[in-house]
Amino acid sequence: MAKTNINANIGRSLSQTDRILNYMLEGNSITPGEALRKFGSSRLAARISDIEAKGYIVYRQMVNVQTADGNSARVMQYHII
């Protein structure tokens, strides 16, 4: 028997890719840690690839971020101009 999706918001909900794209179009940059916290996306590079497939130019730069244990780490930061 086929299962029926009972999500009443299915037609209105945005994908992770669309939510990340909208966030970046508002002028925000994003790192993998921010993508995980804000959007539940553990694969930001894949979402960025999806955004580029839609025709957007995404800029990248390596940045230092503070980790939870007080150390720093270099991560990729993405933005759209």
Secondary structure, 3 states (H helix, E strand, C coil): CCCCCCCCCCCCCCCHHHHHHHHHHCCCCECHHHHHHHHCCCCHHHHHHHHHHCCCCCEEEEEEEECCCCCEEEEEEEECC
